[in-house]
Amino acid sequence: MALLEVRSVAMRFRGVVALAGVDLDVAPGTITGLIGPNGAGKTTLFNVISGVQAPTAGTVSMASEVITNVSPHRRCKLGIARTFQRIELFNSLTALENVSVAAEVARRPHAQRVATELLERVGAGQLADQIAGNLSTGSARLVAVARALATQPKILLLDEPASGLDEHETRSFGALLRGLRTDGLTVLLVEHDMTLVMDVSDHIYVLDLGRVIASGSPSEVQHDRNVLAAYLGAA
């Protein structure tokens, strides 16, 4: 049984079709990749799943409960956490304070200790006392991941988390994702770094022009003719 189910989700903006009947399943304890060219609808789909935007049509379910009209705050309580393509930290707070706030909102005991441990886990322990607004893009993304983890999610939606990371940091981030999966966390990953996506994903969906054009294992997706044409520009 899927932990997250998306059924026939459509989204239109003043006649522009951003999503056109998307179906997607995310199995518990897996990493699911969501890829596609710019403008394919990936972030819009994340917005629908997390409750930032209401779909024009279709349903979203979490653990078999329909949550299409549930508020983002309630979805967080149900176990959905996300990061954003455009980083949204509290820029005047330190990295540690950013993560501590999330732990406190989630009513976790010893929030500061939890935040310290999570920053260490994502590879940002040395950034604890730095002001978030002064962090590099890559460092800020790691703090954002730690903050999302502080809510103890059942499923983590990551929107381009490796953007701004160097090659070594990206490899470390891949190891982090595999470790989270081992711990039972479910991940839905939007990412343009194909090496990372293919390395960590159990299953991949490919969006193009708001539609799923392929899905399957990394190997199946890599050799799919529709993907080669739409995503890689091959004939």
Secondary structure as UniProt FT lines:
FT   STRAND          4..13
FT   TURN            14..15
FT   STRAND          16..26
FT   TURN            28..29
FT   STRAND          31..35
FT   TURN            38..39
FT   HELIX           42..50
FT   STRAND          57..62
FT   TURN            63..64
FT   STRAND          65..66
FT   TURN            68..69
FT   HELIX           72..78
FT   STRAND          80..82
FT   TURN            91..92
FT   HELIX           95..105
FT   TURN            106..107
FT   HELIX           111..121
FT   TURN            122..123
FT   HELIX           125..127
FT   TURN            128..129
FT   HELIX           132..134
FT   HELIX           137..149
FT   TURN            150..151
FT   STRAND          155..159
FT   TURN            161..164
FT   HELIX           167..182
FT   TURN            183..184
FT   STRAND          186..190
FT   HELIX           194..200
FT   STRAND          203..208
FT   TURN            209..210
FT   STRAND          211..216
FT   HELIX           218..222
FT   HELIX           225..230
//
